[in-house]
Structures are given as C-alpha cells and as structure tokens.
C-alpha cells in the first residue's frame, strides 16, 4: 500500500494513520522489522502533526492580535470529570 508523504497529509489523515499504526503494533503480530518501520512512520506522523498544531496556534495568535486581543483566553468547556458526586 502506497503511503502519502507526510507533507501531503491533513492533520485528520495523520491522526487516523497514527491510530491504525498503534492498533497494528498493539496486536503484536508483526515482525520486528515491520514493527520498527511502523514505529518510525508513527514518530514522523506525530512530529508532523505537532508542527501543524503549532502552526495553527500561531495563526490564531496572529488573528487575535489583529483583532485587538493579545492573548488566548482559557477555554472553559465541559469538564471531563465523570465522577458521580
């Protein structure tokens, strides 16, 4: 199966491929060589995804600065706390 170059993948495609890689590695049915190849691809995907996130954050900072805000505000969405107090 031909794999896209990292720079041609969208962020979502990178995450999807990373999930597939993790599943394949967790199954433990691959040879050591295949596992290492997948692990290396996963690391590269992770680094590329982090770079895309960093670039997106920088663009947001620029847009906020242009609109008179100089800092990102803390997002106060729903809590992930699932305890039943």
Secondary structure, DSSP 8 states (H G I E B T S, - for coil): -----GGGS-HHHHHHHHHHHHHHHHHT-S-HHHHHHHHHHHHHHHHHHHHHHHHHHHHHHHHHHHTT--S--------------
